[in-house]
Amino acid sequence: MSSFRWLLVQLLVMLCFFLSIERFDFGQKNIIDIHSFVYVIGAVAVVSTILLPAVARLSVSWVILFWLFIYMLFKLLMSDDRSIFGGIYTYLTLTEAAFVLLLAFLAHQVARHYAKLQQTVEYLTLADAGRHLLKIADADQDISREMWRSRHFHRALSVIIIKPDKQSMVKVAPRLMEEIQQNVAELWTAARLSHTIKEQLRTVDMVMEDQENGRFIVLCPEIDAQGANVLTDRIGKALSTQLGVTISCGVASFPKEALTFETLLAEADNHLKMSDDHAGEAGVYPMQQERVRAAP
């Protein structure tokens, strides 16, 4: 946040200096006479760079080269009796180009930092929503309904336990999050993880937060052990690709491994502990272990 404010101050100071440079005569009248189109280019460069997210995502070198090209194009097309180079005109051209490029550079830096700040605000909004994430202790009614439906219609149902690795979670938070208190960062991380997990699930699947144990519980109606293992692979790849977070999973399925949600949860927890115990074995990954243990 402090770096963003400092960049904004630098941009405002540069704009003020740019718009009043002709007032500095240094004892001589009109020693600096900037062409009118340079003011227009400078203003457009600042406004467009800040307002257009696509411009902020470009490399700063591309932005500088683009506005240098625009400046030289206008310089060639709109030159009157002035020369571009030679004598005092060389310094005037260099001064105009320097102002345009500095403004474009500062505007690009402000836009980049603003985009990061906006992303952080969005994540904090998700984190606030994460406070209202369905807790396993509050999901008794929904769980009972799904368990009853599976028993009544003799349909498969699986429970997945997802436990993020704490060391990899530390790397998730962007640099701006370093200025935010640890508890807010944890809320953001939990919300971001749950959001990524939900993207891999169906509408009927339920994601619950087991805050006490630092993990998520996924209830998957109509999915057997084999389908649950496929789903854990997909969730693991998504979390690894998008966030760099590694997970270990435990899977248990109704009715082959347990008949109630509590026993399904306990069985999946046993598989999770076995996965954690063998996670260090060479060439063996937690999800691969769970695929073997949970297979019918």
N, C-alpha and C positions, 0 to 999 in steps of 0.2 A: 504493500500500500504506500509506504514512504517513497519508494522508487517511482511509483506512478505519479505521485504528487510532484516530485522533483522534475520529472520529465514534462509534466504539464506546465510548470513554472518556466522551464527553459523555453518551451514552445511559445508561451505568451510573451516572454521577454524578447525573443527573437522576432516575433510578429510586430511588437511595438517598435523595435529598432529598425526593422525593415520598412515600416510605414512612415517613419520619421527621419530616415537617413538623409533625405534631401535638405532637411533643415540644418544639418551640420555643414556650415560653409568654411570652417577652419580659417577665417579671416579673408576668404575670397568668396565672391558671389557665384552660386550655382556650380561649385566645383564638382559636385556629384549630381548628375542629371539622369536619373533612371527612366527608361522608356515606360510609358503607361501600361503596355501589354504585360510587362514583367510583374506588375502588381496583380493583374488578373490571373496570370499563371500561378503565382505564389498562393493566392487565395484559393484557387480551384484545387491546387495540389494538396493543400491542408484539408479542405472540406471533404474532397472526394476520398482521400486516404482514410480519414476518420469515419466517415459515414458508410463506406462500402466495405463490408467484411472480406470480400474476395480480394481487395487490394491489400488489406492487412495481412492476409495469408501468403502473399507473394514474398519472395526474397527481397531484402532491402536493396541489393545491388540492381535487381530488375526495376524497382521503383525509381531509383536514382537515374539509371540509364534512360528510362522512359521519359522522365521530366527533363532531362538534359536534351534529349532528342526534340521534345516539344519546344523547349526554349530556343534551340538553334534553328528549328524550322520557322518559328515566328520571327526570329532575328533576321533571317534571310528574306522572308516575305514582306516584312513590315519595316524594313530599314529605309530611312528617308535620305537625308544628306550625310548621315553618320556612317563611319566605317566600322567594321566589326573589330578589326585589329589595326594597330598603328598609333603610336603616341598615347595620348590620354584615353583613347577609345579602347585600347587593350585592357587597361585597368578597369574601365567602366564595364566591359564585357565580362571580365573575370568576376567583378563585384556582383553583377546581376546574376550570373550563373551560380555563384557561391550562395547567394541568398536563396535562390530557388531550390538548390540541392539540399541546403541545410534545413529549410522548412519541410521539404519532402521527407528527409531523414527523420527529423523530430516527430513529424506527424505520424510516420510509420511506426516509430517506437511507442508513441502514445496509443495508437490503435492496437498494437500487439499487447501491450500491458492491459489495456481496457478489455480486450477479448479474454485474457486470462482472468481478470477480475470478475468479469461477467460469468465466466465458467465456474469460478469459485462460488459466486452467489447462487448460481443454479444448483451446485452441489450442496450448498448449505440448505437450500430450500428442500432438496431431496433428503438431506439429513434430518430436517425438521419433520418431514413426512415419515422418515424412518422411525421417529418416536412412536408413531401410530401404527407401525408394522404389527401385524397380527402376532401376538405372543402365544406360545404353545399352551400356556396356562389358561388363555382366554378362548381357545378354539375347541373346547369340549363338544359344543353343540354341532359344529361343522364336522368334526371328526366322527362323532357318533352317527351322524347322518350318512357319511360315506361308508363307514364300516357296515352299517345296517343294509345299505343298498348293495354292497358287494356280497354280503351273506345271502340276502333275499334273492338276488338274481344270479348268484353263483358266478360272480365276475371277479377278475383279478384286481388286485390293489397292491401298491408297493409304497414303502416308506424309505426315503433317502436322507441320510445325515451328511451335511456338508460342513467341514471344519476348515476354514482358511488358515494357512500357515502364517503365524504372526510376523516372522521375519520378512516374508515377501509382502505383507500388508504395509509395512513401514515404507516401502519403496513406491507405494501407490500414490500417496499424497503429492500433489505438485508443489513447486517451490513456494508458491504463495501461501500454502497451508502451514509453512513453518512459522508464520506470524500469527497463526490462529491457535488458540488454546487446545490442549491435547484432547479434552473431552469433546470439543466440536469436531476435531479431526476424526475421532472415533465414530461419531454419529455420521459424518460424511461418508466414511469408509463403509460402514454397515449399510447405509442407504444405497451407495454405488454398487456394492456387491449384490444386494437384493434386487436392484434394478436389472443388473446384467443377468442374474439367474432367471428372473421372470421372462426376459426376452427369449430364453431357450425353452420355456415351458408352454403348455397349452392353457387355454382359458380356464379349464376345469381344475387344473392343478393348483395346489395351495402351497404358498411359501410362508413359513412361520419362523420367527426368531427365537432361538433358545439363548437369551441374553446371558443367563447365569453360566452357561458352559461355553459361550463364545462360538456358537454355530447356528446353522439354519436347518430347519426340518422341512422337507418337501413331501407332500402327500399327493400321490399320483394314482387316481382312479383309472381302472381299465388297463393298467400296465403291470405285466408280470416281471419276474426277476431279470429275464433277458432284456426286456425293453427298458427296465430301470438302469441296467448297466450301460446300454447304449446312450441313455439320457445323461448319465453321469460323465461319460466320455465327452459328450457335447458341451456340457456345462463346464467341465474342466478345461477344455480347449478354449472356450469363450473367455473364461476368467484369465487364463494365461495369456491369450492374444491381446485382449483389450486392456487388462489391468496389470498383467505381470504377476498375478497371484496364483500360487499353487494350492491345491486342496487335497484332502484325503476324504474318502467317502465310505460309508457303510450302508448296505442295502439289505432289506428284509422284505419278503413278500407274503401276502395273504393268499391262500390259506396254507401253503406248504410249510412255512416256517413258523407261523404264529397265527392265533385266531382273534386276538384283541389288539387294539392300538398300543396299549402299554407293553405287551409282549413283543410286538413288532418293533417298537422303539428300542426295547432292551436288546433284541437280537441284532438290530442294525448297529447299536452301540458296541456290541461285542465284536462285530465285523470291523467297525471303525478302529477299535483298540488293537485288533490283530493287524490291521493295515498300518497303524502307527508303529507297532513293534517291529514290522518287517520292512518299513519304508527305506531303511538304509541298505538293504541287500542289493548287491550289484546286479544291474539289469532287470530289477523288479520294481514296478511302479504300483502305488497304492490302488489305482483303479483297475489295474490288471489283476491284482490279488483279489479284489472284491468281485471281479467278474467270475473268478474260479469258485470263490466261496458261495456266492449268491446264485450260481447257476443251478437250475432245477435238476 
